[in-house]
Amino acid sequence: MHECKKIYISVWGDTVNLRELLIGMFLGAITGYVSFTGGLLFLQKFYSDLPKGLLMGYALLFGIIGCLIVGGVAAKVFKAKRIFIEDSSCIDMTTALRELNLNPSREAEYLKSVSQDVKEEMKELQIYQLFSQEKDHKEQRK
């Protein structure tokens, strides 16, 4: 059994399988053309009194809808190739704050005026202690 080597390329900042991209583009072009032509024939048959410019515009909408349908099908058939694994243990949060030009003591002051809902959400995301500096206060008491 011969296995096909997968070729990946970068398009608009995303890495994609070249074969699947070409299949999706080909199907999109064919379906767009067929939808446009079919829509034009349909409109000419049933709405022949429309001006030519309007007729072509509506036919173009048929073509665009056909392309969108193929795009949705291609997105379902060709699954994502990436798996994101987030490991917060390797991120130094104080360095990240410094790189974002955030002042931790000023952020702690802002956090005092924030509603309880926001604080609860920050606790769920496990970032509340980073901004509230609770850890720093606990270490200072020891």
C-alpha positions in Angstrom: 0.0 0.0 0.0 1.5 3.4 -1.1 1.1 6.2 1.3 0.8 9.7 -0.1 3.1 12.3 1.5 1.1 15.2 2.9 2.3 18.6 1.8 1.5 21.5 4.1 1.7 25.2 3.1 1.1 28.5 4.9 -1.9 30.5 3.7 -2.9 33.7 5.5 -1.0 32.7 8.6 -2.6 29.2 8.8 -1.0 25.9 7.9 -3.2 23.8 5.5 -2.9 20.5 3.6 -2.2 21.5 0.0 -4.2 18.6 -1.5 -7.3 19.4 0.6 -7.0 23.1 -0.2 -6.8 22.4 -4.0 -9.8 20.0 -3.7 -11.8 22.7 -1.9 -10.9 25.4 -4.3 -11.7 23.2 -7.3 -15.1 22.2 -5.9 -15.8 25.8 -4.9 -15.0 27.1 -8.4 -17.1 24.4 -10.2 -20.0 24.8 -7.8 -19.9 28.5 -8.0 -19.9 28.4 -11.8 -22.7 25.9 -11.9 -24.8 27.8 -9.3 -24.2 31.1 -11.3 -25.2 29.5 -14.6 -28.1 27.6 -13.1 -29.3 30.7 -11.3 -29.0 32.8 -14.5 -31.0 30.2 -16.5 -33.6 30.0 -13.8 -34.0 33.8 -13.7 -34.1 34.2 -17.5 -36.8 31.6 -17.7 -39.1 32.8 -14.9 -38.1 36.5 -14.6 -37.3 37.4 -18.1 -38.7 41.0 -17.7 -35.8 41.9 -15.2 -33.1 44.2 -16.6 -29.9 42.4 -17.7 -27.8 44.0 -14.9 -30.2 43.0 -12.2 -30.5 39.5 -13.7 -26.7 39.1 -13.6 -26.5 40.4 -10.1 -29.1 37.9 -8.8 -27.3 35.1 -10.7 -24.1 36.2 -9.0 -25.8 35.7 -5.6 -26.7 32.2 -6.6 -23.0 31.6 -7.4 -21.9 33.0 -4.1 -24.4 30.9 -2.2 -23.1 27.8 -4.0 -19.5 28.7 -3.0 -20.5 29.2 0.6 -22.2 25.9 0.7 -19.1 24.1 -0.6 -17.0 26.1 1.9 -19.2 24.7 4.7 -19.0 21.2 3.4 -15.2 21.4 3.0 -14.9 22.7 6.5 -16.8 19.6 7.8 -15.0 17.1 5.6 -11.5 18.4 6.0 -11.0 18.5 9.7 -8.5 20.7 11.5 -5.0 19.3 11.7 -3.9 21.2 14.8 -4.3 20.4 18.4 -3.7 23.2 20.9 -2.3 22.2 24.2 -2.1 24.9 26.8 0.2 24.3 29.7 0.0 27.2 32.1 2.8 25.8 34.3 5.5 26.9 31.8 4.2 30.5 31.5 5.8 33.1 33.8 2.8 35.3 34.4 4.8 38.2 35.9 7.0 38.3 32.8 3.9 38.2 30.6 2.4 41.2 32.5 5.7 43.1 32.1 5.8 42.4 28.3 2.2 43.7 28.1 3.3 46.9 29.9 0.9 46.3 32.8 1.6 47.6 36.2 0.5 44.9 38.7 -0.1 47.4 41.6 -2.2 49.6 39.4 -4.2 46.6 38.1 -4.8 45.5 41.7 -6.3 49.0 42.4 -8.5 48.8 39.3 -9.6 45.3 40.4 -11.0 46.7 43.7 -13.7 48.7 41.8 -14.7 45.7 39.5 -18.0 44.0 40.0 -18.2 40.6 41.8 -19.2 38.8 38.5 -16.0 39.9 36.9 -14.0 38.7 39.9 -15.7 35.3 39.8 -15.0 34.9 36.1 -11.3 35.9 36.7 -11.1 33.2 39.4 -12.6 30.6 37.0 -9.9 31.6 34.5 -7.3 31.4 37.3 -6.0 34.9 36.7 -7.5 36.7 39.7 -4.5 36.1 42.0 -2.2 37.4 39.3 -4.0 40.8 39.1 -5.1 41.1 42.7 -1.6 40.4 44.1 -3.1 38.2 46.9 -0.1 35.9 46.7 2.2 38.9 47.3 0.2 40.0 50.4 0.2 36.5 51.8 4.0 36.1 51.4 4.6 39.5 53.0 2.6 38.5 56.1 4.8 35.4 56.6 
